Amino acid sequence: MTRGFGVAAGMDPEVAAPLAARCQELDYSSMWSNDHPGANGLETLAAFAEGTDELELGVAVMALDRHDPADINERIKTLGLDRDRLWVGVGAGFNRRPLTTMREALPALREAIPGVRLVLAAMGPKMCALAGSGFDGAFLNWMTPEFAAGARESVHSGAAEAGREPPPVLGYVRTAVGDDARERLAKEESFYRDLHDGYRRQFARLDRPRGTVGVAAADADEARRALDEYDALDVVVTRGLASATLESMGALAAAAAPV
């Protein structure tokens, strides 16, 4: 299991570059950004790349109801991102037939975005199996350690049916540390619980009280113990819940760093 560090897209490049350098010092293996209508995650990866020439870079995820594969590829070229280091997470977004959409999209994605690792946003068992059957990884979101273990089984089942080795399983684990950690996690979770049907189904599967899906820790020791429980993930991406400053994000990265 390796550890990545993730932020929200649109982080100030003057924060993102030194944050990536700090995460490299802390032995993280990768830097990640989400993608949303207000900011392109690939641009945040380009800012990370200014601070590190070693860490892998990942965006999770780019919704295909907002991004054309050819446009994704063009943005990668324009930004000069190193494809050998790049993970591109993709998902169906608000499409009404997400499973069919992503199954049919894979050949076009392979053709349009060559040389990168394509990971599929997956929450339910069918999407996890699809990730296992043809993508370069499954990217989970909003899960407990127990759910991650079951999702991993679905990924491996999909790979077995397709006659291939199972790809890695990655995922965001929202993480806050400090006196206000529970409030930060609850605020973040509340936004996602009713964002769309996929998230509503996911939180119904988890059946957990609001504000308890992720890590809210008083200190670094508690944070690391909680993150270690996500051992079903090949890459645990610590999704930092802190102010988007170098001081705050750097402190959180240090508290949650691999040991």
Backbone as CSV, one residue per row, in Angstrom:
resi,resn,N_x,N_y,N_z,CA_x,CA_y,CA_z,C_x,C_y,C_z
1,MET,0.850,-1.190,0.000,0.000,0.000,0.000,0.885,1.239,0.000
2,THR,0.580,2.170,-0.908,1.286,3.434,-0.932,0.303,4.554,-0.603
3,ARG,0.832,5.735,-0.354,0.013,6.860,0.079,0.160,8.013,-0.896
4,GLY,-0.976,8.557,-1.346,-0.999,9.769,-2.141,-1.630,10.887,-1.334
5,PHE,-1.493,12.102,-1.843,-2.119,13.246,-1.174,-2.945,14.003,-2.204
6,GLY,-4.187,14.340,-1.839,-5.102,14.957,-2.785,-5.690,16.255,-2.280
7,VAL,-5.999,17.149,-3.232,-6.585,18.445,-2.922,-7.710,18.729,-3.906
8,ALA,-8.405,19.829,-3.672,-9.428,20.291,-4.608,-8.771,21.056,-5.746
9,ALA,-9.271,20.862,-6.956,-8.745,21.568,-8.121,-8.865,23.067,-7.933
10,GLY,-7.916,23.783,-8.533,-7.930,25.229,-8.440,-7.027,25.792,-7.368
11,MET,-6.249,24.937,-6.697,-5.314,25.420,-5.686,-4.314,26.399,-6.319
12,ASP,-4.018,27.457,-5.615,-3.046,28.442,-6.070,-1.728,27.743,-6.409
13,PRO,-1.206,27.928,-7.625,0.069,27.285,-7.973,1.203,27.601,-7.006
14,GLU,1.150,28.772,-6.373,2.187,29.128,-5.418,2.068,28.324,-4.130
15,VAL,0.938,27.674,-3.946,0.764,26.725,-2.836,1.010,25.303,-3.323
16,ALA,0.468,24.982,-4.510,0.519,23.606,-5.008,1.945,23.120,-5.237
17,ALA,2.793,23.932,-5.833,4.160,23.494,-6.147,4.958,23.174,-4.885
18,PRO,5.036,24.072,-3.898,5.775,23.715,-2.686,5.101,22.616,-1.869
19,LEU,3.777,22.496,-1.972,3.106,21.396,-1.282,3.547,20.064,-1.875
20,ALA,3.643,19.982,-3.201,4.121,18.759,-3.839,5.544,18.443,-3.409
21,ALA,6.391,19.458,-3.341,7.769,19.249,-2.888,7.796,18.726,-1.463
22,ARG,6.927,19.277,-0.615,6.855,18.810,0.778,6.372,17.371,0.849
23,CYS,5.382,17.019,0.034,4.880,15.643,0.044,5.937,14.667,-0.456
24,GLN,6.769,15.095,-1.390,7.878,14.250,-1.822,8.836,13.996,-0.658
25,GLU,9.123,15.015,0.124,9.977,14.854,1.303,9.357,13.905,2.321
26,LEU,8.033,13.889,2.379,7.318,13.069,3.359,7.069,11.639,2.874
27,ASP,7.607,11.283,1.712,7.517,9.924,1.162,6.142,9.542,0.641
28,TYR,5.340,10.533,0.268,4.142,10.199,-0.505,4.579,9.703,-1.882
29,SER,3.729,8.908,-2.517,4.064,8.368,-3.837,3.418,9.140,-4.972
30,SER,2.392,9.937,-4.661,1.640,10.598,-5.729,0.901,11.815,-5.195
31,MET,0.580,12.734,-6.121,-0.233,13.915,-5.828,-1.486,13.855,-6.692
32,TRP,-2.616,14.247,-6.099,-3.902,14.106,-6.784,-4.731,15.375,-6.675
33,SER,-5.534,15.600,-7.697,-6.520,16.674,-7.690,-7.846,16.124,-8.182
34,ASN,-8.916,16.665,-7.630,-10.193,16.353,-8.247,-10.385,17.277,-9.449
35,ASP,-11.556,17.283,-10.020,-11.891,18.143,-11.154,-13.331,18.575,-10.956
36,HIS,-13.615,19.843,-11.161,-14.990,20.301,-10.968,-15.269,21.444,-11.929
37,PRO,-16.520,21.870,-12.070,-16.838,22.896,-13.061,-16.070,24.199,-12.883
38,GLY,-15.611,24.459,-11.674,-14.909,25.710,-11.433,-13.420,25.678,-11.695
39,ALA,-12.838,24.494,-11.875,-11.387,24.399,-12.064,-11.051,23.055,-12.691
40,ASN,-10.083,23.079,-13.610,-9.650,21.858,-14.282,-8.547,21.182,-13.469
41,GLY,-8.761,19.929,-13.117,-7.796,19.224,-12.292,-6.437,19.052,-12.937
42,LEU,-6.392,18.966,-14.263,-5.099,18.807,-14.939,-4.212,20.030,-14.727
43,GLU,-4.819,21.204,-14.613,-4.032,22.402,-14.364,-3.402,22.361,-12.968
44,THR,-4.107,21.791,-12.017,-3.529,21.637,-10.676,-2.375,20.640,-10.710
45,LEU,-2.505,19.593,-11.524,-1.397,18.643,-11.664,-0.167,19.329,-12.262
46,ALA,-0.384,20.217,-13.219,0.741,20.948,-13.806,1.445,21.791,-12.750
47,ALA,0.674,22.356,-11.816,1.287,23.117,-10.722,2.074,22.187,-9.807
48,PHE,1.524,21.020,-9.519,2.278,20.034,-8.720,3.600,19.683,-9.402
49,ALA,3.543,19.521,-10.717,4.732,19.108,-11.466,5.866,20.119,-11.362
50,GLU,5.532,21.369,-11.066,6.566,22.381,-10.865,7.330,22.151,-9.572
51,GLY,6.739,21.399,-8.656,7.376,21.181,-7.363,8.000,19.820,-7.188
52,THR,7.734,18.902,-8.093,8.285,17.551,-7.961,8.499,16.941,-9.336
53,ASP,9.628,16.298,-9.512,9.865,15.562,-10.758,9.865,14.061,-10.525
54,GLU,9.404,13.645,-9.332,9.415,12.233,-8.971,8.024,11.655,-8.739
55,LEU,7.164,12.396,-8.061,5.871,11.839,-7.680,4.972,11.642,-8.891
56,GLU,4.175,10.577,-8.840,3.156,10.382,-9.855,2.060,11.427,-9.666
57,LEU,1.333,11.703,-10.736,0.306,12.738,-10.728,-1.017,12.152,-11.194
58,GLY,-2.084,12.446,-10.460,-3.372,11.879,-10.821,-4.514,12.870,-10.681
59,VAL,-5.467,12.783,-11.588,-6.701,13.550,-11.500,-7.840,12.558,-11.344
60,ALA,-8.695,12.808,-10.365,-9.806,11.885,-10.108,-10.981,12.683,-9.540
61,VAL,-12.039,12.765,-10.342,-12.094,12.203,-11.694,-12.624,13.259,-12.641
62,MET,-12.416,12.998,-13.950,-12.946,13.876,-14.984,-14.227,13.257,-15.536
63,ALA,-15.336,13.961,-15.360,-16.645,13.435,-15.757,-16.844,13.603,-17.258
64,LEU,-17.250,12.528,-17.915,-17.381,12.555,-19.369,-18.629,13.294,-19.852
65,ASP,-19.484,13.709,-18.931,-20.577,14.589,-19.360,-20.107,16.043,-19.440
66,ARG,-18.874,16.301,-18.996,-18.300,17.653,-19.089,-17.019,17.705,-19.908
67,HIS,-16.362,16.570,-20.090,-15.068,16.541,-20.765,-15.087,15.561,-21.935
68,ASP,-14.731,16.040,-23.107,-14.540,15.164,-24.264,-13.137,14.558,-24.182
69,PRO,-12.993,13.262,-24.443,-11.663,12.645,-24.364,-10.591,13.355,-25.181
70,ALA,-10.949,13.803,-26.372,-9.962,14.504,-27.198,-9.512,15.804,-26.534
71,ASP,-10.431,16.463,-25.856,-10.080,17.703,-25.168,-9.175,17.424,-23.970
72,ILE,-9.426,16.314,-23.288,-8.551,15.926,-22.182,-7.132,15.728,-22.701
73,ASN,-7.022,15.009,-23.810,-5.705,14.748,-24.376,-5.008,16.034,-24.796
74,GLU,-5.756,16.949,-25.385,-5.169,18.214,-25.817,-4.674,19.030,-24.624
75,ARG,-5.433,19.002,-23.537,-5.010,19.733,-22.347,-3.743,19.123,-21.758
76,ILE,-3.633,17.801,-21.782,-2.412,17.143,-21.306,-1.213,17.611,-22.117
77,LYS,-1.388,17.675,-23.446,-0.298,18.122,-24.319,0.049,19.585,-24.062
78,THR,-0.965,20.418,-23.952,-0.733,21.844,-23.752,0.015,22.114,-22.451
79,LEU,-0.331,21.367,-21.406,0.290,21.567,-20.100,1.651,20.884,-19.979
80,GLY,1.992,20.035,-20.943,3.273,19.356,-20.911,3.396,18.318,-19.821
81,LEU,2.292,17.685,-19.477,2.323,16.674,-18.417,2.981,15.393,-18.915
82,ASP,3.791,14.793,-18.074,4.507,13.560,-18.393,3.533,12.386,-18.306
83,ARG,3.224,11.789,-19.443,2.234,10.712,-19.470,2.682,9.488,-18.676
84,ASP,3.974,9.273,-18.577,4.460,8.119,-17.822,4.145,8.234,-16.330
85,ARG,3.942,9.443,-15.858,3.646,9.671,-14.438,2.159,9.861,-14.179
86,LEU,1.350,9.825,-15.232,-0.009,10.338,-15.144,-1.068,9.250,-14.962
87,TRP,-1.963,9.504,-14.012,-3.200,8.744,-13.848,-4.355,9.668,-14.239
88,VAL,-5.230,9.201,-15.108,-6.412,9.984,-15.484,-7.653,9.206,-15.055
89,GLY,-8.311,9.725,-14.053,-9.548,9.120,-13.593,-10.724,9.659,-14.390
90,VAL,-11.627,8.781,-14.778,-12.798,9.173,-15.568,-14.050,8.578,-14.940
91,GLY,-15.156,9.289,-15.148,-16.432,8.819,-14.639,-17.564,9.316,-15.510
92,ALA,-18.754,8.821,-15.249,-19.910,9.146,-16.082,-20.545,10.475,-15.729
93,GLY,-20.238,11.023,-14.561,-20.884,12.265,-14.145,-22.363,12.066,-13.895
94,PHE,-23.171,12.962,-14.448,-24.618,12.911,-14.210,-25.362,12.113,-15.279
95,ASN,-24.651,11.321,-16.059,-25.288,10.500,-17.081,-26.272,9.515,-16.447
96,ARG,-27.415,9.314,-17.092,-28.454,8.453,-16.514,-28.136,6.966,-16.648
97,ARG,-27.189,6.617,-17.522,-26.813,5.214,-17.695,-25.298,5.095,-17.506
98,PRO,-24.831,5.273,-16.278,-23.384,5.372,-16.044,-22.612,4.113,-16.418
99,LEU,-23.155,2.945,-16.132,-22.423,1.712,-16.412,-22.255,1.522,-17.921
100,THR,-23.345,1.673,-18.663,-23.275,1.543,-20.126,-22.368,2.613,-20.723
101,THR,-22.487,3.832,-20.207,-21.665,4.931,-20.710,-20.185,4.613,-20.595
102,MET,-19.763,4.121,-19.439,-18.337,3.895,-19.222,-17.849,2.632,-19.938
103,ARG,-18.700,1.638,-20.060,-18.309,0.444,-20.820,-18.074,0.805,-22.284
104,GLU,-18.976,1.597,-22.847,-18.862,1.963,-24.255,-17.780,3.007,-24.495
105,ALA,-17.413,3.768,-23.463,-16.432,4.840,-23.625,-14.994,4.343,-23.658
106,LEU,-14.717,3.170,-23.095,-13.331,2.742,-22.919,-12.525,2.691,-24.219
107,PRO,-13.034,2.095,-25.307,-12.217,2.082,-26.536,-11.869,3.482,-27.032
108,ALA,-12.823,4.387,-26.972,-12.568,5.756,-27.429,-11.573,6.461,-26.511
109,LEU,-11.657,6.187,-25.218,-10.710,6.783,-24.280,-9.297,6.305,-24.562
110,ARG,-9.138,5.016,-24.817,-7.818,4.455,-25.123,-7.225,5.111,-26.373
111,GLU,-8.073,5.312,-27.363,-7.589,5.896,-28.614,-7.282,7.378,-28.453
112,ALA,-8.137,8.086,-27.709,-8.028,9.541,-27.630,-6.948,9.999,-26.661
113,ILE,-6.681,9.201,-25.616,-5.737,9.630,-24.573,-4.669,8.548,-24.415
114,PRO,-3.753,8.444,-25.354,-2.759,7.371,-25.299,-1.694,7.628,-24.230
115,GLY,-1.117,6.530,-23.749,0.064,6.634,-22.905,-0.166,6.983,-21.462
116,VAL,-1.430,7.031,-21.028,-1.722,7.306,-19.621,-2.426,6.097,-19.021
117,ARG,-2.464,6.058,-17.703,-3.235,5.029,-17.010,-4.634,5.565,-16.749
118,LEU,-5.620,4.848,-17.264,-7.017,5.249,-17.131,-7.654,4.509,-15.965
119,VAL,-8.124,5.244,-14.989,-8.781,4.630,-13.837,-10.244,5.042,-13.827
120,LEU,-11.080,4.108,-13.444,-12.524,4.308,-13.497,-13.068,4.647,-12.115
121,ALA,-13.829,5.726,-12.035,-14.540,6.048,-10.805,-15.573,4.962,-10.548
122,ALA,-15.473,4.326,-9.401,-16.333,3.170,-9.123,-16.802,3.208,-7.685
123,MET,-18.105,2.963,-7.497,-18.643,2.849,-6.150,-19.394,1.529,-5.991
124,GLY,-20.327,1.246,-6.892,-21.082,0.013,-6.789,-20.329,-1.191,-7.329
125,PRO,-20.822,-2.398,-7.029,-20.108,-3.615,-7.437,-19.995,-3.794,-8.950
126,LYS,-20.998,-3.383,-9.715,-20.927,-3.548,-11.172,-19.876,-2.631,-11.779
127,MET,-19.793,-1.390,-11.290,-18.780,-0.478,-11.810,-17.388,-0.942,-11.389
128,CYS,-17.262,-1.475,-10.179,-15.972,-2.012,-9.737,-15.548,-3.180,-10.634
129,ALA,-16.493,-4.047,-10.969,-16.177,-5.167,-11.853,-15.771,-4.677,-13.236
130,LEU,-16.438,-3.629,-13.725,-16.068,-3.060,-15.018,-14.646,-2.510,-14.967
131,ALA,-14.303,-1.846,-13.891,-12.932,-1.344,-13.740,-11.935,-2.492,-13.805
132,GLY,-12.266,-3.582,-13.148,-11.379,-4.738,-13.158,-11.253,-5.382,-14.517
133,SER,-12.303,-5.291,-15.326,-12.316,-6.011,-16.598,-11.526,-5.326,-17.696
134,GLY,-11.332,-3.990,-17.605,-10.691,-3.346,-18.738,-9.902,-2.079,-18.467
135,PHE,-10.087,-1.463,-17.310,-9.394,-0.222,-17.010,-8.063,-0.508,-16.308
136,ASP,-7.294,0.552,-16.097,-5.978,0.413,-15.466,-6.047,0.568,-13.960
137,GLY,-7.242,0.726,-13.454,-7.428,0.836,-12.019,-8.860,1.199,-11.711
138,ALA,-9.238,0.997,-10.454,-10.533,1.435,-9.937,-10.276,2.518,-8.910
139,PHE,-11.031,3.612,-9.008,-10.862,4.700,-8.053,-12.130,4.824,-7.220
140,LEU,-12.001,4.528,-5.935,-13.132,4.543,-5.018,-13.250,5.901,-4.340
141,ASN,-14.430,6.140,-3.801,-14.713,7.434,-3.191,-15.747,7.226,-2.099
142,TRP,-15.580,7.896,-0.984,-16.518,7.809,0.120,-16.791,6.358,0.508
143,MET,-15.859,5.789,1.243,-15.985,4.392,1.646,-15.413,4.185,3.030
144,THR,-15.863,3.132,3.665,-15.261,2.643,4.904,-14.204,1.601,4.546
145,PRO,-13.340,1.237,5.491,-12.385,0.158,5.203,-13.076,-1.139,4.793
146,GLU,-14.202,-1.436,5.434,-14.921,-2.669,5.105,-15.489,-2.614,3.692
147,PHE,-16.017,-1.464,3.309,-16.540,-1.337,1.958,-15.416,-1.452,0.935
148,ALA,-14.270,-0.866,1.238,-13.135,-0.945,0.318,-12.733,-2.390,0.074
149,ALA,-12.777,-3.210,1.111,-12.419,-4.621,0.954,-13.394,-5.332,0.026
150,GLY,-14.700,-5.049,0.177,-15.679,-5.658,-0.715,-15.548,-5.163,-2.139
151,ALA,-15.262,-3.875,-2.300,-15.073,-3.323,-3.646,-13.867,-3.967,-4.318
152,ARG,-12.816,-4.197,-3.556,-11.634,-4.844,-4.115,-11.987,-6.230,-4.659
153,GLU,-12.820,-6.956,-3.929,-13.250,-8.276,-4.399,-13.993,-8.163,-5.732
154,SER,-14.833,-7.137,-5.874,-15.567,-6.947,-7.126,-14.622,-6.614,-8.274
155,VAL,-13.610,-5.791,-8.014,-12.611,-5.475,-9.035,-11.894,-6.747,-9.473
156,HIS,-11.502,-7.561,-8.510,-10.777,-8.791,-8.832,-11.680,-9.775,-9.569
157,SER,-12.965,-9.818,-9.221,-13.892,-10.705,-9.938,-14.035,-10.279,-11.393
158,GLY,-14.145,-8.974,-11.614,-14.244,-8.483,-12.989,-13.004,-8.802,-13.803
159,ALA,-11.840,-8.697,-13.170,-10.592,-9.027,-13.857,-10.532,-10.513,-14.193
160,ALA,-10.960,-11.350,-13.252,-10.921,-12.797,-13.473,-11.831,-13.190,-14.626
161,GLU,-13.012,-12.600,-14.695,-13.940,-12.911,-15.788,-13.378,-12.482,-17.130
162,ALA,-12.569,-11.422,-17.123,-11.968,-10.936,-18.368,-10.655,-11.630,-18.691
163,GLY,-10.193,-12.498,-17.791,-8.954,-13.227,-18.017,-7.707,-12.364,-17.944
164,ARG,-7.705,-11.390,-17.031,-6.551,-10.504,-16.899,-6.163,-10.351,-15.435
165,GLU,-4.954,-9.864,-15.212,-4.524,-9.580,-13.845,-5.322,-8.397,-13.302
166,PRO,-5.695,-8.414,-12.035,-6.468,-7.299,-11.495,-5.652,-6.014,-11.441
167,PRO,-6.249,-4.912,-11.818,-5.559,-3.623,-11.744,-5.573,-3.116,-10.299
168,PRO,-4.795,-2.075,-10.003,-4.788,-1.551,-8.635,-6.100,-0.885,-8.265
169,VAL,-6.350,-0.868,-6.967,-7.524,-0.203,-6.407,-7.037,1.008,-5.622
170,LEU,-7.531,2.164,-5.998,-7.140,3.418,-5.379,-8.378,4.082,-4.787
171,GLY,-8.182,5.090,-3.965,-9.355,5.779,-3.460,-9.036,6.957,-2.579
172,TYR,-9.965,7.919,-2.592,-9.882,9.073,-1.708,-10.374,8.695,-0.318
173,VAL,-9.606,9.056,0.695,-10.062,8.983,2.073,-10.008,10.394,2.631
174,ARG,-11.179,11.007,2.802,-11.205,12.364,3.343,-10.605,12.357,4.743
175,THR,-9.701,13.300,4.978,-8.946,13.291,6.226,-8.828,14.699,6.785
176,ALA,-9.196,14.819,8.053,-9.028,16.072,8.783,-8.362,15.746,10.111
177,VAL,-7.513,16.629,10.569,-6.776,16.428,11.820,-6.837,17.715,12.639
178,GLY,-7.113,17.562,13.929,-7.133,18.724,14.813,-8.435,18.867,15.554
179,ASP,-8.570,19.963,16.281,-9.746,20.161,17.131,-11.042,20.232,16.344
180,ASP,-10.986,20.740,15.103,-12.208,20.889,14.299,-12.351,19.795,13.252
181,ALA,-11.655,18.677,13.438,-11.633,17.630,12.408,-13.027,17.079,12.125
182,ARG,-13.801,16.814,13.138,-15.128,16.227,12.914,-16.036,17.194,12.157
183,GLU,-15.939,18.469,12.475,-16.764,19.453,11.774,-16.362,19.548,10.304
184,ARG,-15.061,19.499,10.012,-14.611,19.578,8.626,-15.085,18.369,7.820
185,LEU,-14.963,17.175,8.411,-15.401,15.975,7.703,-16.909,15.998,7.479
186,ALA,-17.671,16.392,8.500,-19.125,16.427,8.374,-19.562,17.426,7.305
187,LYS,-18.895,18.571,7.223,-19.244,19.572,6.213,-18.989,19.040,4.813
188,GLU,-17.835,18.419,4.610,-17.507,17.866,3.300,-18.479,16.764,2.911
189,GLU,-18.768,15.879,3.845,-19.657,14.755,3.556,-21.071,15.225,3.245
190,SER,-21.532,16.235,3.966,-22.893,16.726,3.761,-23.096,17.223,2.341
191,PHE,-22.061,17.836,1.759,-22.160,18.320,0.380,-22.395,17.172,-0.591
192,TYR,-21.716,16.045,-0.376,-21.757,14.945,-1.335,-22.967,14.032,-1.160
193,ARG,-23.525,13.951,0.017,-24.577,12.961,0.273,-25.753,13.080,-0.681
194,ASP,-26.097,14.270,-1.112,-27.243,14.464,-2.004,-26.839,15.086,-3.337
195,LEU,-25.570,14.916,-3.723,-25.098,15.549,-4.951,-25.751,14.936,-6.180
196,HIS,-25.844,13.611,-6.240,-26.576,12.934,-7.310,-26.905,11.515,-6.879
197,ASP,-27.637,10.785,-7.733,-28.139,9.468,-7.341,-27.016,8.503,-6.988
198,GLY,-25.893,8.588,-7.696,-24.789,7.685,-7.404,-24.296,7.828,-5.976
199,TYR,-24.144,9.061,-5.525,-23.710,9.282,-4.151,-24.803,8.891,-3.158
200,ARG,-26.058,9.182,-3.497,-27.134,8.786,-2.588,-27.147,7.276,-2.395
201,ARG,-26.958,6.527,-3.478,-26.911,5.066,-3.358,-25.693,4.626,-2.548
202,GLN,-24.567,5.309,-2.765,-23.363,4.916,-2.047,-23.506,5.114,-0.546
203,PHE,-24.006,6.253,-0.126,-24.160,6.472,1.311,-25.235,5.559,1.903
204,ALA,-26.242,5.193,1.109,-27.233,4.223,1.583,-26.574,2.860,1.793
205,ARG,-25.673,2.462,0.882,-24.955,1.195,1.063,-24.137,1.210,2.346
206,LEU,-23.481,2.320,2.596,-22.606,2.400,3.760,-23.396,2.386,5.058
207,ASP,-24.559,3.048,5.058,-25.429,3.093,6.233,-24.651,3.545,7.472
208,ARG,-23.969,4.664,7.319,-23.195,5.235,8.410,-23.734,6.608,8.784
209,PRO,-23.621,6.979,10.060,-24.087,8.313,10.469,-23.356,9.416,9.713
210,ARG,-24.033,10.522,9.516,-23.442,11.656,8.811,-22.162,12.116,9.510
211,GLY,-21.129,12.342,8.734,-19.880,12.844,9.281,-18.934,11.788,9.805
212,THR,-19.154,10.515,9.426,-18.290,9.445,9.943,-17.586,8.653,8.841
213,VAL,-17.747,9.052,7.577,-17.131,8.307,6.474,-15.834,9.022,6.083
214,GLY,-14.737,8.517,6.564,-13.444,9.141,6.375,-12.689,9.144,7.686
215,VAL,-11.740,10.043,7.810,-10.900,10.104,9.002,-10.991,11.497,9.606
216,ALA,-11.455,11.558,10.834,-11.429,12.786,11.630,-10.636,12.451,12.885
217,ALA,-9.422,12.981,12.971,-8.488,12.566,14.011,-8.033,13.760,14.844
218,ALA,-7.774,13.482,16.106,-7.298,14.535,16.995,-5.842,14.874,16.744
219,ASP,-5.059,13.854,16.319,-3.625,14.084,16.145,-3.074,13.132,15.086
220,ALA,-1.775,13.245,14.829,-1.147,12.467,13.765,-1.211,10.972,14.028
221,ASP,-0.987,10.557,15.244,-1.010,9.122,15.548,-2.370,8.522,15.247
222,GLU,-3.426,9.203,15.652,-4.774,8.705,15.387,-5.066,8.687,13.893
223,ALA,-4.624,9.722,13.179,-4.851,9.775,11.735,-4.169,8.620,11.035
224,ARG,-2.931,8.343,11.381,-2.191,7.270,10.710,-2.789,5.910,11.017
225,ARG,-3.223,5.706,12.237,-3.864,4.415,12.568,-5.138,4.228,11.751
226,ALA,-5.925,5.287,11.629,-7.181,5.185,10.883,-6.921,4.953,9.401
227,LEU,-5.949,5.635,8.830,-5.634,5.451,7.416,-5.082,4.057,7.149
228,ASP,-4.343,3.502,8.086,-3.802,2.155,7.918,-4.894,1.094,7.819
229,GLU,-6.091,1.422,8.304,-7.188,0.458,8.218,-7.683,0.270,6.790
230,TYR,-7.326,1.192,5.891,-7.744,1.091,4.497,-6.744,0.245,3.708
231,ASP,-6.406,-0.916,4.266,-5.368,-1.747,3.648,-5.864,-2.520,2.433
232,ALA,-7.170,-2.419,2.106,-7.668,-3.022,0.867,-7.313,-2.174,-0.342
233,LEU,-6.877,-0.943,-0.123,-6.500,-0.061,-1.218,-5.013,-0.214,-1.521
234,ASP,-4.684,-0.270,-2.802,-3.279,-0.269,-3.194,-2.671,1.124,-3.060
235,VAL,-3.492,2.141,-3.295,-3.066,3.525,-3.101,-4.147,4.238,-2.291
236,VAL,-3.796,4.619,-1.079,-4.683,5.431,-0.247,-4.367,6.895,-0.538
237,VAL,-5.322,7.598,-1.116,-5.121,9.015,-1.400,-5.758,9.822,-0.273
238,THR,-4.923,10.373,0.572,-5.393,11.209,1.674,-5.921,12.514,1.094
239,ARG,-7.219,12.661,1.106,-7.843,13.875,0.549,-7.926,14.906,1.666
240,GLY,-7.030,15.883,1.597,-6.874,16.812,2.697,-8.042,17.746,2.888
241,LEU,-8.582,17.769,4.109,-9.629,18.714,4.484,-8.995,19.753,5.396
242,ALA,-8.483,20.811,4.785,-7.824,21.901,5.491,-7.881,23.131,4.609
243,SER,-7.600,24.272,5.182,-7.533,25.492,4.382,-6.477,25.329,3.297
244,ALA,-6.733,25.912,2.129,-5.849,25.727,0.973,-4.634,26.650,1.051
245,THR,-3.938,26.575,2.171,-2.692,27.307,2.361,-1.571,26.297,2.536
246,LEU,-0.348,26.729,2.261,0.780,25.824,2.418,0.944,25.409,3.876
247,GLU,0.726,26.325,4.776,0.873,25.997,6.197,-0.123,24.927,6.625
248,SER,-1.391,25.116,6.282,-2.432,24.178,6.735,-2.350,22.848,6.019
249,MET,-2.228,22.887,4.677,-2.145,21.634,3.926,-0.838,20.898,4.221
250,GLY,0.241,21.634,4.384,1.508,21.001,4.713,1.468,20.307,6.066
251,ALA,0.814,20.943,7.032,0.689,20.332,8.345,-0.152,19.072,8.289
252,LEU,-1.229,19.121,7.527,-2.068,17.929,7.386,-1.316,16.809,6.678
253,ALA,-0.586,17.163,5.610,0.198,16.142,4.900,1.218,15.494,5.834
254,ALA,1.827,16.280,6.681,2.795,15.734,7.628,2.125,14.821,8.645
255,ALA,0.948,15.224,9.127,0.247,14.431,10.132,-0.202,13.083,9.573
256,ALA,-0.553,13.050,8.282,-1.084,11.831,7.667,-0.043,11.078,6.850
257,ALA,1.212,11.494,6.925,2.245,10.943,6.055,2.503,9.466,6.324
258,PRO,2.909,8.723,5.297,3.277,7.319,5.502,4.503,7.217,6.400
259,VAL,4.555,6.127,7.158,5.697,5.919,8.067,6.320,4.561,7.767
